[in-house]
């Protein structure tokens, strides 16, 4: 099979340190032929750094001159929808950074257009590729968990409001901690349940610390221009009686500097994801099983490989366009509940 021709859209850090290195390690399947950024100087610098032949500041010109097969979208959240739709219109498979879009309707349109054109649209939720997550899915498949009925999903920072980029700009990002952090663990929780749509969603958002200012551990931010939530919580209930409690924060007055984890509760056993432990009953006794030798893996490389598998019609664990649309609808319902 001939190699895919890939174009990188966005000239920032996520393209430089995540996507381009992963694609270059998969050079037997894909060749990066172009970088496009609204800032041509930035695009050219990134192309020069990684030995990429073409740099553009206009996606239309890029598609016309290079005709890529794959578009990798590494831009702020408000650009995901228009850039993905444009790429699909140019018959490109699309690998898009998270979250899918700013609103649920846009994510649905993206999924529908990809399906209509028979193209792959996928999202870069890399935590699916950790060794811990793969082990959880094996435990589930082997029946060690029974029926999963409740999940606690946390992605919390004590004082981690980013002091750079657009993370506190609602127009560009659509939201704060939920959009940036919470979606990662929400994706895992939904995936563990088979990606259902909840019957009920109750959400709350907060901005006390973000608007007040204070000590930050990821640089300083301007409280007078802070427009998003610094913390969000949600309770999701499903027709199967399963439930998810979701918590996300840029800033929360807690003891730990960071808490990113998933706790999964089933009728036969439960799991805590990081570090992985299985809580069950063995030989008539309660038991906690540890797994100290799990392999550290390059989760971006594995997720990029999973995306390319999907483009070739192979089985894949990458987050699909349909799953992205379901997730974005839930995120929107959390924000709507918080506003009410």
C-alpha positions as CSV (number, residue, x, y, z in Angstrom):
1,X,0.0,0.0,0.0
2,X,1.2,3.5,-0.8
3,X,1.9,5.8,2.1
4,X,-0.6,8.4,3.3
5,X,0.3,12.0,2.6
6,X,-0.4,14.0,5.8
7,X,-0.8,17.8,6.4
8,X,-0.4,19.3,9.8
9,X,-2.8,22.2,10.5
10,X,-1.6,24.3,13.4
11,X,2.0,25.4,14.2
12,X,2.0,25.1,18.0
13,X,3.4,22.9,20.7
14,X,0.9,20.0,20.3
15,X,1.9,19.6,16.6
16,X,5.6,20.0,17.4
17,X,6.0,17.7,20.3
18,X,3.1,15.2,19.9
19,X,1.8,14.7,16.4
20,X,4.8,15.3,14.1
21,X,7.2,13.0,16.1
22,X,4.5,10.2,16.2
23,X,3.9,10.5,12.5
24,X,7.6,10.4,11.7
25,X,8.0,7.2,13.7
26,X,5.3,5.7,11.4
27,X,7.1,6.7,8.2
28,X,6.4,3.4,6.6
29,X,2.7,4.3,6.5
30,X,2.6,8.1,6.3
31,X,4.7,11.0,5.0
32,X,4.2,14.5,6.3
33,X,4.1,16.8,3.3
34,X,3.0,20.1,4.6
35,X,2.5,22.4,7.7
36,X,-0.1,25.1,7.7
37,X,-0.5,27.9,10.2
38,X,-2.1,31.3,10.1
39,X,1.4,32.6,10.9
40,X,3.6,31.6,7.9
41,X,6.8,32.2,9.8
42,X,5.7,29.7,12.5
43,X,4.7,27.2,9.8
44,X,8.0,27.6,8.0
45,X,10.0,27.2,11.2
46,X,8.1,24.0,12.1
47,X,8.6,22.6,8.6
48,X,12.3,23.4,8.7
49,X,12.7,21.9,12.2
50,X,11.2,18.6,11.1
51,X,12.3,18.5,7.5
52,X,8.9,18.9,6.0
53,X,8.9,20.2,2.4
54,X,6.0,22.7,2.4
55,X,4.7,25.5,4.6
56,X,1.5,27.5,4.1
57,X,-0.6,30.1,5.8
58,X,-3.8,29.2,3.9
59,X,-5.4,25.8,4.0
60,X,-7.1,26.3,0.6
61,X,-3.8,26.8,-1.1
62,X,-2.4,23.8,0.8
63,X,-5.1,21.5,-0.4
64,X,-4.8,22.7,-4.0
65,X,-1.1,22.4,-4.2
66,X,-0.4,19.3,-2.0
67,X,-3.6,17.2,-2.1
68,X,-3.0,15.4,1.2
69,X,-4.8,12.2,2.2
70,X,-4.8,13.0,5.9
71,X,-5.3,16.3,7.9
72,X,-4.1,16.5,11.4
73,X,-5.8,19.4,13.2
74,X,-3.8,20.9,16.1
75,X,-5.5,24.3,16.4
76,X,-7.6,26.0,19.1
77,X,-11.0,24.5,19.8
78,X,-13.0,27.0,17.8
79,X,-11.2,26.0,14.6
80,X,-11.8,22.3,14.9
81,X,-15.2,22.3,13.2
82,X,-14.5,24.5,10.2
83,X,-11.1,23.0,9.5
84,X,-12.4,19.4,9.9
85,X,-15.3,20.1,7.6
86,X,-12.9,21.7,5.0
87,X,-10.6,18.7,5.2
88,X,-13.4,16.2,4.7
89,X,-14.7,18.2,1.8
90,X,-11.2,17.7,0.3
91,X,-11.5,14.0,0.8
92,X,-9.1,13.8,3.7
93,X,-9.2,11.5,6.7
94,X,-9.1,13.7,9.8
95,X,-7.2,13.3,13.1
96,X,-8.4,16.1,15.3
97,X,-7.3,17.3,18.7
98,X,-9.9,17.2,21.5
99,X,-12.5,18.3,22.2
100,X,-14.4,17.7,18.9
101,X,-15.9,21.1,18.7
102,X,-17.4,24.0,20.7
103,X,-21.0,22.8,20.4
104,X,-22.8,19.4,19.9
105,X,-24.4,20.3,16.6
106,X,-21.0,20.9,15.0
107,X,-19.6,17.6,16.3
108,X,-22.7,15.9,14.8
109,X,-22.3,17.6,11.5
110,X,-18.6,16.5,11.4
111,X,-19.5,12.9,12.1
112,X,-22.3,12.9,9.5
113,X,-20.1,14.3,6.8
114,X,-17.3,11.8,7.5
115,X,-19.9,9.0,7.3
116,X,-21.4,10.4,4.1
117,X,-18.0,10.5,2.4
118,X,-16.7,7.2,3.8
119,X,-13.8,8.9,5.5
120,X,-12.2,8.4,9.0
121,X,-12.7,11.2,11.5
122,X,-11.1,10.5,14.8
123,X,-10.1,12.4,18.0
124,X,-6.9,12.3,19.9
125,X,-7.9,10.9,23.3
126,X,-4.6,9.2,24.1
127,X,-5.4,7.8,27.5
128,X,-7.1,5.0,25.7
129,X,-3.7,3.7,24.8
130,X,-2.2,3.4,28.3
131,X,-1.2,-0.1,29.5
132,X,-3.6,0.5,32.4
133,X,-6.6,1.1,30.2
134,X,-5.8,-1.9,28.0
135,X,-5.6,-4.1,31.2
136,X,-8.9,-2.7,32.4
137,X,-10.6,-3.7,29.1
138,X,-9.1,-7.2,29.4
139,X,-10.4,-7.5,32.9
140,X,-13.8,-6.4,31.6
141,X,-13.7,-8.9,28.7
142,X,-12.7,-11.7,31.0
143,X,-15.7,-11.1,33.2
144,X,-13.6,-10.1,36.2
145,X,-15.6,-6.9,36.8
146,X,-19.1,-8.2,36.1
147,X,-21.6,-5.5,35.2
148,X,-20.1,-2.0,35.5
149,X,-22.6,0.2,37.2
150,X,-20.7,3.2,38.6
151,X,-17.6,5.2,37.6
152,X,-15.8,8.1,39.3
153,X,-13.7,10.1,36.8
154,X,-11.4,12.8,38.0
155,X,-8.9,15.1,36.2
156,X,-8.0,17.7,38.8
157,X,-5.2,20.2,39.3
158,X,-4.7,22.1,42.5
159,X,-3.5,25.3,40.9
160,X,-3.0,24.5,37.2
161,X,-4.6,27.3,35.3
162,X,-2.4,27.5,32.2
163,X,-0.5,30.8,32.1
164,X,-0.1,30.6,28.3
165,X,-2.1,30.1,25.2
166,X,-5.9,30.5,24.9
167,X,-7.1,28.3,27.8
168,X,-9.0,31.1,29.6
169,X,-10.6,32.5,26.4
170,X,-14.1,31.2,26.1
171,X,-14.6,32.4,22.5
172,X,-11.6,30.3,21.4
173,X,-11.9,27.3,23.8
174,X,-15.6,27.1,24.5
175,X,-14.9,26.3,28.1
176,X,-12.2,25.6,30.7
177,X,-11.3,22.6,32.8
178,X,-14.2,20.5,31.5
179,X,-13.3,21.1,27.9
180,X,-9.5,20.8,28.4
181,X,-9.1,18.1,31.0
182,X,-12.5,16.5,31.9
183,X,-13.2,15.3,28.4
184,X,-10.2,12.9,28.7
185,X,-11.6,10.9,31.6
186,X,-15.2,11.3,30.4
187,X,-14.1,9.6,27.2
188,X,-12.7,6.6,29.2
189,X,-15.8,6.4,31.5
190,X,-18.2,6.4,28.5
191,X,-16.0,3.9,26.7
192,X,-16.1,1.5,29.7
193,X,-19.9,1.6,29.5
194,X,-20.1,1.1,25.8
195,X,-20.5,4.8,25.0
196,X,-24.2,5.3,25.9
197,X,-26.1,8.5,26.0
198,X,-27.2,9.5,29.5
199,X,-30.9,10.0,30.4
200,X,-30.1,12.6,33.0
201,X,-27.2,15.1,33.3
202,X,-26.7,17.4,36.3
203,X,-23.7,19.7,36.2
204,X,-22.1,22.6,38.1
205,X,-19.3,24.9,37.1
206,X,-17.2,27.3,39.2
207,X,-14.8,30.2,38.6
208,X,-14.0,31.5,42.1
209,X,-10.2,31.0,41.9
210,X,-9.8,31.9,38.3
211,X,-11.5,35.3,38.7
212,X,-9.9,36.0,42.1
213,X,-6.3,35.2,41.1
214,X,-3.6,33.7,43.3
215,X,-0.6,31.5,43.2
216,X,-0.3,29.3,40.1
217,X,1.8,26.3,39.4
218,X,1.6,26.5,35.6
219,X,2.4,30.2,35.2
220,X,0.4,33.2,36.0
221,X,-3.0,34.2,34.6
222,X,-4.9,37.4,34.4
223,X,-8.1,37.1,36.6
224,X,-9.6,40.1,34.9
225,X,-9.8,38.3,31.6
226,X,-10.6,34.9,32.9
227,X,-13.8,33.8,31.0
228,X,-14.1,30.0,31.6
229,X,-14.7,27.6,34.5
230,X,-11.8,26.7,36.8
231,X,-13.7,23.6,38.0
232,X,-16.7,21.5,36.9
233,X,-18.6,18.6,38.4
234,X,-21.3,16.4,36.8
235,X,-23.5,13.5,37.6
236,X,-24.6,11.3,34.6
237,X,-27.3,8.7,34.9
238,X,-28.1,6.1,32.3
239,X,-31.2,3.9,31.5
240,X,-29.2,0.8,32.6
241,X,-29.0,2.4,36.1
242,X,-25.2,2.9,35.5
243,X,-23.8,6.3,36.6
244,X,-20.8,8.5,36.2
245,X,-19.5,11.2,38.6
246,X,-17.1,13.5,36.8
247,X,-14.8,16.1,38.3
248,X,-12.4,18.4,36.5
249,X,-10.4,21.4,37.6
250,X,-7.8,23.9,36.6
251,X,-7.8,25.2,40.2
252,X,-9.2,23.5,43.3
253,X,-8.1,23.9,47.0
254,X,-7.2,20.3,47.5
255,X,-4.1,18.6,49.0
256,X,-2.6,16.9,45.9
257,X,-1.1,18.9,43.1
258,X,-2.8,16.7,40.6
259,X,-5.3,13.9,40.5
260,X,-6.1,12.1,37.2
261,X,-7.8,8.8,37.8
262,X,-10.7,6.5,37.1
263,X,-12.4,4.3,39.6
264,X,-14.6,1.6,38.1
265,X,-17.1,-0.3,40.1
266,X,-18.6,-3.6,38.9
267,X,-20.8,-6.4,40.3
268,X,-17.8,-8.8,40.6
269,X,-14.8,-6.5,40.9
270,X,-13.6,-2.9,40.7
271,X,-10.6,-1.1,39.3
272,X,-8.5,1.9,40.1
273,X,-6.7,2.9,37.0
274,X,-3.5,4.8,38.0
275,X,-1.7,2.9,39.4
276,X,-3.7,-0.1,38.4
277,X,-5.3,-2.2,41.1
278,X,-8.1,-4.8,41.0
279,X,-10.4,-5.1,44.0
280,X,-12.4,-8.3,44.1
281,X,-13.0,-11.5,46.1
282,X,-10.7,-14.6,45.7
283,X,-11.1,-17.9,47.5
284,X,-13.8,-16.5,49.6
285,X,-11.7,-13.5,50.8
286,X,-11.5,-9.9,49.8
287,X,-8.4,-9.2,47.7
288,X,-6.6,-6.3,46.2
289,X,-4.5,-7.3,43.2
290,X,-1.5,-5.1,42.1
291,X,0.1,-5.0,38.7
292,X,3.6,-3.5,39.3
293,X,5.1,-4.5,35.9
294,X,2.9,-2.7,33.4
295,X,4.8,-1.4,30.4
296,X,5.3,2.4,29.9
297,X,4.2,3.1,26.4
298,X,4.2,6.1,24.0
299,X,0.5,6.8,24.0
300,X,0.6,9.4,21.3
301,X,2.4,7.0,19.0
302,X,-0.1,4.3,19.7
303,X,-3.1,6.6,19.2
304,X,-1.7,7.8,15.9
305,X,-1.1,4.2,14.8
306,X,-4.7,3.4,15.8
307,X,-5.9,6.3,13.7
308,X,-4.0,5.1,10.7
309,X,-5.4,1.6,11.3
310,X,-8.9,3.1,11.2
311,X,-8.1,4.9,7.9
312,X,-7.2,1.5,6.4
313,X,-10.4,-0.1,7.7
314,X,-8.6,-2.2,10.3
315,X,-9.8,-2.7,13.9
316,X,-8.9,0.3,16.0
317,X,-9.3,1.7,19.5
318,X,-9.1,5.4,18.4
319,X,-12.1,7.7,19.4
320,X,-14.5,7.7,16.5
321,X,-16.5,10.5,15.0
322,X,-19.7,9.1,16.4
323,X,-18.2,8.8,19.9
324,X,-17.0,12.3,19.7
325,X,-20.5,13.5,18.8
326,X,-21.9,11.7,21.8
327,X,-19.3,13.1,24.1
328,X,-19.7,16.7,22.9
329,X,-23.5,16.4,23.4
330,X,-22.9,15.4,27.0
331,X,-20.4,18.2,27.6
332,X,-23.0,20.7,26.3
333,X,-25.6,19.3,28.5
334,X,-23.3,19.7,31.5
335,X,-22.8,23.4,30.7
336,X,-26.5,23.8,30.1
337,X,-27.3,22.2,33.5
338,X,-24.8,24.4,35.2
339,X,-26.3,27.6,33.7
340,X,-29.8,26.6,34.9
